[in-house]
Amino acid sequence: MSEQQIIVAGGRATDAVFLPALISREGRRASTRFLEFFTVNIRNPNTRLAYAKAIGQFLAWCDERRQVLGDIQPMVIAAYVEQLTRERAPQTVKQHLAAIRMLFDWLVIGQVVSSNPASSVRGPRYSIKKGKTPVLAAADARRLLDSIETAHVVGLRDRALIGLMVYSFARVSAVVKMRVGDYYQNGKRYWIRLHEKGGKFHEVPVHHTAEEYLDAYIEAAGIGGEKNKPLFRTSRGRTRELTRRALDRFEAHKMVKRRAGKIGLPAGITCHTFRATGITAYLENGGTIEHAQQIAAHESPRTTKLYDRTSDAISLDEIERIMI
């Protein structure tokens, strides 16, 4: 196996896992175990991609310092973490260290190395009570949705996708995985089925506005009968005709950036903004954290609270009381 060998787990170049030279030099057994870490041990493609980048960066750093896999000591990893702490955010450093620990655990179980040198290394302390995801005011979210042209199926697609993230608090990765059949009638109401992390799925009733957007898109796309096909699809070149391939989260992110930039919204807007925007709007209108947690499929209300920006305006009003 060479340094250039890759595994494309999701069929896209963005899902590629490279075999680092430091691992390749250890022979076939270590190389196979390394690749199995990503293909057998990690099922979520987003986690796989994030861990592949983190581990690849660490092993390249070790290779530059002429480290051998079996000789990597806790002090080496501690030095790497210390350097990374000066360059990256604490939560990023903690994620990188978690990836390194998991890899070495996997290599220990496979008897490639004798012990895990990362197990005793501590990451930076990090505590957060409020998320950093940019949130749109309800008026700006409405302005964005209204700005999308709906004379063409691509505009209808984009409005439905953004609207679904706002009105259901859905993650973009769950939305782009939806099949046409994941939007379905249950009694008098329509529901959506979201495929979440760890193979779980989450069912939520559809807001009447999101239902209007979805119906208009599905009718224009002519995909109502394709229950097992992707709901949100890519478009083809200048013709802008829909293909049979599912839109991925990177393509959705580019679309959101383009749509937001067109009407002068802040550059920091991402797909995750709509999740935070929906939760904040819900709480501002009398919703509870407990119900927001249930809709968003959060494991803990503490996570949901990170998206709550209802106190921001109150804080600003209080600050303005400082009159000098």
C-alpha angles and dihedrals in degrees: 000000000000135000090256096056112116140182117215102204098179100032094256132100089237089067094055120133114202123208106232119225091239090060095039091057090058091068139243098310095055092041093052092047091049093052091045089057089068101032101039105023102040116052101171109087093209092053090045092054094046093048092045090056093045095047093042090054092049095048092047088052090051092047091054087057092049094247121165118218097240093046098054106124132197089256090059092053091044090054090050092049090048091053092045091050089061091052107035140042117273094247090054091051091050091051092050092049091049090053092050092049092050092049094052091046087055092048091049092052089049090050092239092124128018100228143008110255092189097058094087097039115105124212128217119291111256132178128169131185098172129040123238097217109124112247126207123221112245090251092054092048089052091047090053094050092046092049094063111100112235101191089097132050092241091060090047089050093051094047091049092048095049092041092052092053091049099044099040101032086234125167114242091235090058094046096051090050092059121119122211088254091058087076103068145152119255111182109312095337135069121235136191128221114214121197105220136186119302095027093292123137129209126203122207132174112247121247110239092243093051088047090055091050094048094047092051092049096046092048093049091046092048092223101123093114096047096087096164096044127092115281098208112044139182122254127233119243121278094343089063089208115156118253128208092251120103118245109247127218093256091056090046089052092053091049092051092049091051095047094046094046091051092065096037101256117157117287091235093070112123136168088268089061090074092055090053092042093053094048093048093048090048093052092045088058095054102275120146130240089235093057092041088054090052094049093046093045092232117165092218135029087227089069091050090049089061088068094050110105096162090113094057095085092045091053091050092050090053093048090053088061087076099098116178 
